[in-house]
Amino acid sequence: MKTALLKETNSPPDVKYSSTAPGESALLDSGFAGAPPLIPHDIAELTVTMATNDCLGCHEPAEAAEMEGAVLAPATHLADGGRIKMERYQCVICHVPQADVKPLVKNLNDAFKVAAKKKQ
């Protein structure tokens, strides 16, 4: 028997996000091929507003030349001069903190299934 979505009482589980410092945690796989990479570290103390983006100190190539191990923003995110394009400035619109949790629904994405089988 199907239940109307408005009548469902399921709620997502409590999630504990990584509290590791940048550069100290392992990366989890994204949910599907081409998905934005997950953020593997704590972002609770980082500011991301129109005026300030703390992510750029480590991930914008023009700022992070001497940062060892930082994942730099790809060329698709950059304007001339190596700075982040304004349409890519709000990182957390696409990139979310990773958490090692059981999926709420089964992933039916074929590309994800192929990648998962290759890992086994």
HELIX and SHEET records of a PDB file:
HELIX    1   1 LEU A    5  LYS A    7  5                                   3    
HELIX    2   2 LEU A   56  HIS A   59  1                                   4    
HELIX    3   3 ALA A   75  HIS A   77  5                                   3    
HELIX    4   4 MET A   86  ARG A   88  5                                   3    
HELIX    5   5 CYS A   91  ILE A   93  5                                   3    
HELIX    6   6 ASP A  110  LYS A  119  1                                  10    
END                                                                             
